[in-house]
């Protein structure tokens, strides 16, 4: 029963993201197991609430006597009626006995729901409020060129070479096909059900699962081959996908190094593991993972760093699963506004720190948020900052920020900088890239690039 008691408190909500709260908590059960249970219960929330109400579970004397909460009821209803196993995951317990005393009424209400919607199974029940949109449409994989180039990869791994090449993401309707991305080097899309994690390429770090939009920062930082960076910083590096991607651009240049900072003691361990797997023994010194808060790092201690990637903490509103989590929130609008403002203040602070590095000439800012508070408005605040202006920073034009990517920044967010000049607003918005969750083949994302005038 402890599984349900531990999961219960997370179903009640909290200030931080669900996944963060669960994986940072001290639990006796597996965090992955608890997360899966809670997120699944949230997915069927409206149906579960309907059954709880119609079956009058809150009024059941046995359950009232044991003071079973609404959150605990929801978890039990999910496992009993909606999970693949269709049973409660525990042995004999008073709560289980009290709950199952009402099973006939619950099963009857579920049958009515299925008849109402004309379906035979719970999996066919229509999801509401976009809750069925929380699965990635494409599994993006990046060939790890720190270890081998694309030609060598496909020669070494026939599993990937034998997949049928398709020309459009819409053609990824099932396993057996592969799509070469036109925007990001060495990136390919496959079907989410493709059995990737058992391949030797994945197990040996020769291919890395990384969402396409997550590759934007590295691609932007190294868009110009003539603009050579040998020392770069990933300011908020864990889990390490962006770090290892950036490292792949400098892996074969002499004396190149990526300084990767992570302030969380648990996440820095994940960062180190990922970097070790991606670099192997031959390139062990390529990435320097450091357990430190980037905002406390002294810029003068890194006099040769010329490029930085800053992907700070954000609302994560572009990540799959957020639609389900948002279904949990009550009076959400006021809470979100306050939280977004706090996040934006931190994002501004960490970016301003990055822009103060003495030899920096390019800094990429990114978030996995869809909110302008954390995206264009942070960019605008930086462009208006006197110190940032004095250092010679400005927004890179579209030509240097994945020029062919069609979805750009929101023009209306730049009006305060343009003094009625519509072309200028378009130019500034064009220097930013956005991706929409699922519609653009992956997570929601934002990126912009700051470049410095020659000094």
Secondary structure in CASP SS format (residue, H / E / C, confidence):
PFRMAT SS
TARGET T0000
AUTHOR 0000-0000-0000
METHOD secondary structure of the structure
MODEL  1
X C 1.00
X H 1.00
X H 1.00
X H 1.00
X H 1.00
X H 1.00
X H 1.00
X H 1.00
X H 1.00
X H 1.00
X H 1.00
X C 1.00
X C 1.00
X C 1.00
X C 1.00
X C 1.00
X C 1.00
X H 1.00
X H 1.00
X H 1.00
X H 1.00
X H 1.00
X H 1.00
X H 1.00
X C 1.00
X C 1.00
X C 1.00
X C 1.00
X C 1.00
X C 1.00
X H 1.00
X H 1.00
X H 1.00
X H 1.00
X H 1.00
X H 1.00
X H 1.00
X H 1.00
X H 1.00
X H 1.00
X H 1.00
X H 1.00
X H 1.00
X C 1.00
X H 1.00
X H 1.00
X H 1.00
X H 1.00
X H 1.00
X H 1.00
X H 1.00
X H 1.00
X H 1.00
X H 1.00
X C 1.00
X C 1.00
X H 1.00
X H 1.00
X H 1.00
X C 1.00
X H 1.00
X H 1.00
X H 1.00
X H 1.00
X H 1.00
X C 1.00
X C 1.00
X C 1.00
X C 1.00
X H 1.00
X H 1.00
X H 1.00
X H 1.00
X H 1.00
X H 1.00
X H 1.00
X H 1.00
X H 1.00
X H 1.00
X H 1.00
X H 1.00
X H 1.00
X C 1.00
X C 1.00
X C 1.00
X C 1.00
X C 1.00
X C 1.00
X C 1.00
X C 1.00
X C 1.00
X C 1.00
X C 1.00
X H 1.00
X H 1.00
X H 1.00
X H 1.00
X H 1.00
X H 1.00
X H 1.00
X C 1.00
X C 1.00
X H 1.00
X H 1.00
X H 1.00
X H 1.00
X H 1.00
X H 1.00
X H 1.00
X H 1.00
X H 1.00
X H 1.00
X H 1.00
X H 1.00
X H 1.00
X H 1.00
X H 1.00
X C 1.00
X C 1.00
X C 1.00
X C 1.00
X H 1.00
X H 1.00
X H 1.00
X C 1.00
X C 1.00
X C 1.00
X C 1.00
X C 1.00
X C 1.00
X C 1.00
X C 1.00
X C 1.00
X C 1.00
X C 1.00
X C 1.00
X C 1.00
X C 1.00
X E 1.00
X E 1.00
X E 1.00
X E 1.00
X E 1.00
X C 1.00
X C 1.00
X C 1.00
X C 1.00
X C 1.00
X C 1.00
X H 1.00
X H 1.00
X H 1.00
X H 1.00
X H 1.00
X H 1.00
X H 1.00
X C 1.00
X H 1.00
X H 1.00
X H 1.00
X H 1.00
X C 1.00
X C 1.00
X E 1.00
X E 1.00
X E 1.00
X C 1.00
X C 1.00
X H 1.00
X H 1.00
X H 1.00
X C 1.00
X C 1.00
X C 1.00
X C 1.00
X C 1.00
X E 1.00
X E 1.00
X E 1.00
X E 1.00
X C 1.00
X C 1.00
X C 1.00
X C 1.00
X C 1.00
X C 1.00
X E 1.00
X E 1.00
X E 1.00
X E 1.00
X C 1.00
X C 1.00
X C 1.00
X C 1.00
X C 1.00
X C 1.00
X C 1.00
X C 1.00
X C 1.00
X H 1.00
X H 1.00
X H 1.00
X H 1.00
X C 1.00
X C 1.00
X C 1.00
X E 1.00
X E 1.00
X E 1.00
X C 1.00
X C 1.00
X C 1.00
X H 1.00
X H 1.00
X H 1.00
X H 1.00
X H 1.00
X H 1.00
X H 1.00
X H 1.00
X H 1.00
X C 1.00
X C 1.00
X C 1.00
X C 1.00
X C 1.00
X C 1.00
X C 1.00
X C 1.00
X C 1.00
X E 1.00
X E 1.00
X E 1.00
X E 1.00
X C 1.00
X C 1.00
X C 1.00
X C 1.00
X C 1.00
X C 1.00
X H 1.00
X H 1.00
X H 1.00
X H 1.00
X H 1.00
X H 1.00
X H 1.00
X H 1.00
X H 1.00
X H 1.00
X C 1.00
X C 1.00
X C 1.00
X C 1.00
X C 1.00
X C 1.00
X E 1.00
X E 1.00
X E 1.00
X E 1.00
X E 1.00
X E 1.00
X C 1.00
X C 1.00
X H 1.00
X H 1.00
X H 1.00
X H 1.00
X H 1.00
X H 1.00
X H 1.00
X H 1.00
X H 1.00
X H 1.00
X H 1.00
X H 1.00
X H 1.00
X H 1.00
X H 1.00
X C 1.00
X C 1.00
X C 1.00
X C 1.00
X C 1.00
X C 1.00
X C 1.00
X E 1.00
X E 1.00
X E 1.00
X E 1.00
X E 1.00
X C 1.00
X C 1.00
X H 1.00
X H 1.00
X H 1.00
X C 1.00
X C 1.00
X H 1.00
X H 1.00
X H 1.00
X C 1.00
X C 1.00
X C 1.00
X C 1.00
X C 1.00
X E 1.00
X E 1.00
X E 1.00
X E 1.00
X C 1.00
X C 1.00
X C 1.00
X C 1.00
X C 1.00
X C 1.00
X C 1.00
X C 1.00
X C 1.00
X C 1.00
X C 1.00
X H 1.00
X H 1.00
X H 1.00
X H 1.00
X H 1.00
X C 1.00
X C 1.00
X C 1.00
X C 1.00
X C 1.00
X H 1.00
X H 1.00
X H 1.00
X H 1.00
X H 1.00
X H 1.00
X H 1.00
X H 1.00
X H 1.00
X H 1.00
X H 1.00
X H 1.00
X H 1.00
X H 1.00
X H 1.00
X H 1.00
X H 1.00
X H 1.00
X H 1.00
X H 1.00
X H 1.00
X H 1.00
X H 1.00
X C 1.00
X C 1.00
X C 1.00
X C 1.00
X C 1.00
X C 1.00
X C 1.00
X E 1.00
X E 1.00
X E 1.00
X E 1.00
X E 1.00
X E 1.00
X C 1.00
X C 1.00
X C 1.00
X C 1.00
X H 1.00
X H 1.00
X H 1.00
X C 1.00
X H 1.00
X H 1.00
X H 1.00
X H 1.00
X H 1.00
X H 1.00
X H 1.00
X H 1.00
X H 1.00
X C 1.00
X H 1.00
X H 1.00
X H 1.00
X H 1.00
X H 1.00
X C 1.00
X C 1.00
X E 1.00
X E 1.00
X E 1.00
X C 1.00
X C 1.00
X H 1.00
X H 1.00
X H 1.00
X C 1.00
X C 1.00
X C 1.00
X C 1.00
X C 1.00
X C 1.00
X C 1.00
X E 1.00
X C 1.00
X C 1.00
X H 1.00
X H 1.00
X H 1.00
X H 1.00
X H 1.00
X H 1.00
X H 1.00
X H 1.00
X C 1.00
X C 1.00
X C 1.00
X H 1.00
X H 1.00
X H 1.00
X H 1.00
X H 1.00
X H 1.00
X H 1.00
X H 1.00
X H 1.00
X C 1.00
X E 1.00
X E 1.00
X E 1.00
X E 1.00
X C 1.00
X C 1.00
X C 1.00
X C 1.00
X C 1.00
X C 1.00
X C 1.00
X C 1.00
X C 1.00
X E 1.00
X E 1.00
X E 1.00
X E 1.00
X E 1.00
X E 1.00
X E 1.00
X E 1.00
X C 1.00
X C 1.00
X C 1.00
END
